[in-house]
Amino acid sequence: MLDPPHQSGYTRRGSYPRRGRISFQVLIIVFIFGYFCKTTLYSLEDYYAGDCSSHSKTSSGEQERPQHTSSEAASYVGWEKPVDYDFGRDHNDHFVQALEDMFSMLPDELDLKDAVAPIEGTGEEKVREVGARARIFKQAFEAWEALHLFPIRGRMFVRQDTLQYLKRSPSLVSRLQLDHASILHRYEDFHSFLTRLSTLLFSWTVPYFPDLTSLHAQLWSGGRGIVLTGGDRQAAYLLTSVQSFRTIGCDLPVEIMYLGDEDLGPANRRKLEAIDGVITRDLSPMVNDKGWKLAGWALKPFAILLSSFREAIFIDADSLFLRDPAILFQDPDYKETGALFFKDRVIQPSSKRSWLKKILPAPVSSKIRQNRFWTGESSHMQESGVVVIDKWKHFVALLVITRMNGPDRDGNEQEGRVGVYDMVFGDKETFWLGHELVGDTSYAFHDGKVAVMGVAEVQQPSDDPEKNSHELRDTELEQHEGAFSICAPQLVHLDGAGRPLWFNGWVLPNKFSNDPSLQPVNFESFIIEPSTIKDPGPWEMKEDNVLCLTSNHFLNLTTAEKDTLNTTIQIARRVGAIRASRDI
């Protein structure tokens, strides 16, 4: 064997025989391969053993990673409050307990037949039956997820090897006191039952998601964001709203949901997505609306549910904020419940207690007993221009809400069918109703009051006729004694300190007007709806959705609040929203 020729850069150590060099190279390759295999093994062990939030406490107060017996033994988080599971227990203990809990919920043949039978009836009868079936589904779904969902490093995974795991774990089978065949049959019976029930209740999800567990699991690490809906006719509103969010310091990501190119065209989508942090998403392939049509107000809950965020703030296109909407995530009631709604005006008093008794099982919750529908204070409870919700925590309630705004939405007088929208005004009352129907009472209404915003006018007769017929300056109003009134379509929601937080109804005196010369409302003052409501109520309804509120007291907007509103109006002018309003 000849030595290899010497080349520049070679050392004396490089002039060994070719066979020795090859052997050394093989040794190096084996060493590197072994090192990476060992590293990968450790990484996988750490991956499966990793627990993003579920560490048990030691006696000294330090956190300790739970010890698991296999690579499958990852702790379960599941719903916010896991089903009877102590994170410090062994994985196999939890696995057996979850399987036993699931089997205990398997209905007998008669109950199963009733649970998956077609939902008959109409109106209140149908709503009540949907709620009853949804409660059964919620319990079964939670039991299924207790066995099949587990988190790893901030993401939620769906277990797909349950039967295989049992097959290779005979000790677990013996603990269940059932033979392997019986376990398999019960597991498949429960899976079939859950699938049939979910298809009966929520079949519209089928085209896009393989099952509801997959849809739910992806929400776990979805973060926070803002959701809006709109088409070409609302594009100018959307451009104004999103840019105004950025000017007041909100950097939350925004998803704008629409229904196909004919709803929101490519040109407007490009304009919207040119704004930092904004993406547009087509809902039409995600929803199977065969037999009904997804459109209008009904789009809201679908947009919320199918957005990529776990925690979402839904905002109507014509709703505008004076402060960063992200502060709603810090609201104490939201942090406690995970669902925050806003109240409507107290108008049109009417008791719907008997109606609630027809659709909700007894006993009704304490939330219902405080609801205006129950007390008769008003036939309007919720204003759905803004909805804040943790979709992970309230997943089944949100599914029911989408159903109420989907296949159960519309009635048909000729067919004798009464829809949800025949019983309540649009989507707005379906949010709290959907929660109550499934027994999910962990929601709250914002404790801020509502108001009307504009320029206050003196209502008490005066010796000066000019003062009776003209708007007064703020200083004159403050010195004048008597009643004041503000008439406007905008409904203002105040924060806990009593200052304007957001309002709906856009910035014009009539957003439906075709008058191209119509100018924005002169936002100077606001009057707060009184806490004590006397018949016939404080609000006076006018044409074009204008409502008047009269009081002996009014408050002026601060300079900062006026500046924020003026900036929003400037954005609206820049994007053509004020002129475009006549076409909306």
Residue, then its C-alpha position, 0 to 999 in steps of 0.5 A: m500500500l502506498d501512502p497517500p500523496h502529501q498535500s498542502g495543509y496535511t500534517r504528519r498525522g495525516s500520512y497514515p495508511r488508507r485502511g487505517r484512515i478509513s477505519f478512523q473515519v468509520l469510528i468518527i461516524v459511529f461516534i457522531f451517530g451514537y451521540f445524536c441517537k443519545t441526544t434524541l432519546y433524551s430529547l424525546e424523554d424530556y418531550y414526553a415527560g415535560d409538563c407545561s403547567s402541572h407540577s406537584k408541590t414538594s413539602s418545601g414549596e418547590q415544584e417537582r416534575p411528576q414521575h411517569t412510567s412510560s413515554e405516553a405518561a404525560s399529565y392531563v390538563g384538558w378542561e380548565k378544571p380537570v375531571d377528578y385528576d391530581f397532577g401528582r398522581d401516576h399517569n396510569d392511575h389517571f388513565v384507568q380512572a378516566l377510562e372508568d369515568m367514561f364507561s360509567m357515563l355510557p347510557d343504556e340502550l334505551d337512553l342512548k336511543d333517546a339521546v341520538a334520536p332526531i330533535e323534534g318540535t319547534g320554538e321553545e320546545k326545540v330550544r329546550e330539547v337542544g339544551a337537554r341534549a347539549r348537557i348530555f353531550k357536554q358531560a360525555f365530551e369532557a369524559w372523552e377529553a379527560l382520556h384523550l387530551f394532554p398538553i406538552r410544552g404549551r400545546m394540546f395533543v390528542r391521544q390516538d393510541t388508547l386501544q393499542y396502549l391497553k393491548r400492550s399494558p395487561s396490568l391496566v386491563s386487570r385493574l379495570q376488572l374487565d377482559h380486553a374484549s369487553i374494554l374494547h367494546r365499551y370504548e367503541d360504544f362510547h366513541s360511537f355514541l359521542t360521534r352520533l350525538s355530536t353529529l346530531l347537534f353540531s353537524w355544520t363543523v364536519p367539512y373542516f374539522p375531523d371531530l370536535t376534539s380536534l377543533h377544541a384541542q387547537l384552541w389551547s395555545g391560540g393566544r389572544g386576539i380581536v375578531l371582526t366580520g364584514g364584507d365589501r360594504q363594511a370595508a371602510y368601517l373595518l379599515t377605520s376600526v382596525q387603524s383606530f385600534r393601533t392609534i390607541g395602543c392596541d397591538l393584538p392580532v386581528e382576524i377579519m372573517y368573511l364569506g367568500d370573494e363575493d362578500l369581501g373581495p380581494a382588493n379590500r382584503r389587500k387593504l386590510e392585510a396591509i395593516d400590521g397584524v391583520i389577516t382576513r379569513d374565509l369562513s365559507p369552507m369551514v361551515n356546512d350550512k346545507g339546509w340553512k344559510l350563514a349570513g348577517w348577524a348570525l356570522k358572529p359566533f361562528a367567526i368567534l369560534l373558528s378564529s385561531f385565538r383561544e381568547a377572543i374579543f369580538i367587535d362589531a365593524d361599527s363599534l369603536f373604542l376610546r381605550d385599548p380593547a385589550i384591557l378587557f382581558q384584565d377585567p376582574d369578572y372576565k378573569e374569574t369567568g372567562a366570558l364577559f358580555f355587555k348590557d343593552r339599554v333598559i328599554q321596552p320593559s317586558s317579562k319573559r319569565s314564563w318563556l325562560k321557564k319553558i326553555l331552561p330546566a329547573p331550577v334556574s340559575s342565580k344569573i337568570r334570576q337577575n336577568r332582565f328577561w326574568t325580572g321584567e325590567s326590559s326585553h333587552m338584556q345583552e348588546s353584542g357589539v363586543v363579546v369577550i370569551d375564552k373559547w377553551k373554557h366555554f367550548v360547548a356553550l359556544l357550539v350551542i350558540t352557533r347552532m342557535n344562530g345557524p340551523d335553528r335560527d329562522g322560522n317558517e310561518q307556512e311550515g309552522r316552524v318557529g326559529v330562535y330569531d322569532m323569539v329573541f332579537g337577532d344574535k344578541e341574546t343567544f350568547w348568555l342563553g347558550h351558556e345557560l342551556v348547557g348549564d355553563t353559568s360561568y359568565a358575567f355582564h360588565d359592571g359599567k353603565v351605558a350612556v348616550m353621547g353627543v351634545a346636550e340640549v336644555q329641555q326645560p323651557s327658558d325665557d330665552p327662545e334661542k336657548n330653547s332651540h339651539e345647542l348650548r356650549d358646555t360652560e352654559l350647560e354646566q351653569h344652567e339648571g334643569a333637564f338636559s337631553i342627548c339624542a343619538p344612535q350611539l350606545v356608549h359603554l362606560d368603564g368601571a370609573g364611569r368614563p367612555l370605553w367603547f360605543n356602537g352605531w358608528v360616528l354619524p347621526n344616521k349610518f343608514s342615510n344616503d345623504p353624502s353631506l352628512q357629518p359626524v356627531n359632535f361628541e361633546s358630552f354624555i348622559i348616563e342611564p339612571s340606575t333606578i328605572k321608572d316606568p315608562g323608562p328613561w329612553e325615548m325612541k325616535e326614527d332612524n335608530v335614534l334614542c334620547l336620554t334626559s337627565n338633570h346631569f351630564l358629563n363632558l368628554t375630556t380633552a384626551e377622549k375628544d382627541t381620540l374620537n377626532t383621530t378616529i374620525q380623521i381615519a374614517r375620512r382618510v379611508g372614505a368611510i364617511r362617504a361610504s356610509r351612505d352605501i352601507 
